Amino acid sequence: MFACKNDTEDTVTKYLKWNKQNMEYFENAKTLTDENGNLYYEEVCPNWDTTSCVLMHRYTYGESTETPYYTSSIKVCYRGELIDGTGFDSTHVSPANPMTAKLSSLVDGWAAALEKMHPGDSCRVVIPQNLGYGSISRGVIKPYSTLIFDIKLLEITRQ
């Protein structure tokens, strides 16, 4: 009798390996330092879950002191990739068309990072799987993926 067991085991093994690579990438990123020995990334925990965090490295700072609320709409330019460099989404293809979204409609890792940003800020955000898509597959985003985004917050609309 023909069985698919080996194919299933290969798929499971592949995802377990990917999961391990992503967890190791995130843990290693926590310890990266710049040329002065300072941590490259800041750990940012969302208010609703202080046991989880994203990693943020700010490239530029805006002049505003305003930050978005979870109920705010925001306008951003961004580029997303996986730990292996695979790009999966970007407004940088057409910077004249930034994304507008309600913060509450985004993955938890985006909300955690953006609640700490000001208009004009740009940063790199590393989002672990538990604040991203978790075990869900989305196009080229495999289950258990760490997500890496370069984000520039352009505008906040309070609602």
N, C-alpha and C positions, 0 to 999 in steps of 0.2 A: 504494500500500500504506500502511496506517495504522501509525504508529509512536508509541511512548511517549517517544521521546528527549527532547522538550522538557520533559515532566513530570519526567523523571529529572534533567535539568539544573537545573530549578527547585528540586527538592528538595535536590540537592547544593549548589547555590548558597545556599539558605536555611540549610543546616547549616554551611557554611563561614562564612557571615556570623555565625551564632550563636556558632560556635567563636571567631571573632575578637573579638566583643563580650565573651565570657566571659573570654578571656585578658586583654583590656584592663582589664576590671573588676578582676580579681585584681591585676594589676600596679599599677593606680592605687590600690587599697586599701592596698598596701604603703607608700605615701607619704603617706597621710592623717595629719594632725596634729590634736591637740586645741587648745583655746584657749591653752595655754601653750607651744605649739610642739613638744610631745612626740609621737612616733609613736603613733597611735591603736591600731594592731595590733602585737602581738609575733609574730615569725615563730617557729614551733615545728616542728622537724624530727623525724620519727620516728627512733628508734634504728637501725632497719633500712635507712633510706634518707636519708642526710644531704643529698642533693641536692634533695629535695622538701620542701615545708613547707606547713603550714596557717597561717592568720592567726588570732590569738586576741585578743580584748579582754575582759578580766575586768570584770564588773559588781560582783560581791561575792566575798569570800573566806570560806571556811569556817574553822573553828577547828582542824580536824584536820590532821595532817601526813602522814596516810596517803594513798597514791596507788595506783590499781589497776594490776595486772599485766596483761599480754596475756591471761593465762588466767583472770582474775577475771570474776565476774559483777557487773554494775552495775545500779543502779536510777536512772533519770533521768526528768525532765520535759523536753520539748523542743518546738520549733517549727521547721519547715524551709521555706525558700522559695528561689526562683530569683532571679537578678539583676534580673528584671523585676517582682519582687514577687509572683509566682505562688506561693501556698502549696501544698505538696504532702504534708505530713504533720505531725501535731501530737498531743501528749498534752495540750496546753493546752485542748482542747475538753472534756476530762474530767480535770482535774488530780488527781482522786482515784484515777485509774488510771495511774500512771507506767509506763513501759516497763522491763522487766527483760530483760537480754540478756547474753550472754557477749561480752566485749570483742572477742575474736578473730572473732566472727561479723559484726561491723559493718564498714562501709567503712573503708579504711585511714586516711582523714582523721579519722574519729571516734576511732579507736584512738590516733592520734598526739596528739590534743587531750586525751582523757580520761586518758592516762597522765601528763599534767602537772597534772591537777586533783585537788582534795581534796574529800571530802564537804562539801557546803554551798556550794562554789564555783558561781557562775553566770557564763556568758560567751557571747559571740558568736564563732562559729567560721566562717571562710570557707575552704571546701575546694575546691582546684582540681580540674579534671576528672581528672587522673592519680591523685588520691587519693580520688576519688568513684566514679562509674560509667563514666568514660571515654566510649567510643563507644557504650555501651549505652543504649537508651531504656527508661525505666520509667514508665509512665503519663504524667503531664504533664511528667516530667523528660526533656528532649530530650537526644540525644547531645551530648557535649562541654560539659555544664553545670557551672558553678561552683555549689556548694551553700552556702547560708548557713543556719546553725543557731543558735538561742538555746537553750542547754543549761544545766540545773541538775543537778549530780551530787548525788543524794540519799543513796546508800548504795553500799558496796563489799562484796562477798562473796568472800573469797579461796577458791580451789579448787585 
